């Protein structure tokens, strides 16, 4: 049986294994570029183990920010003077 190659629907060139960036009239083929990007490992790694940990950290950070600007009803931490 013949070896079948996958062809890009946009540029008509072989996709390759692993995928490669094909050019169309000197410009990158967008579907080929997206296909290639999908095969790359992520570069943004979260330091959190779970979504709950990230949510708890965000909640704590928001509370600290409110405390620093005095949104809890007190003037503690406020950087303004009464007129």
Secondary structure, DSSP 8 states (H G I E B T S, - for coil): ------B-TTT-SB-TTTT---EETTEE-HHHHHHHHHHS--S---S-SSHHHHHHHHHHHHHHHHHHHTTTSS-TT------
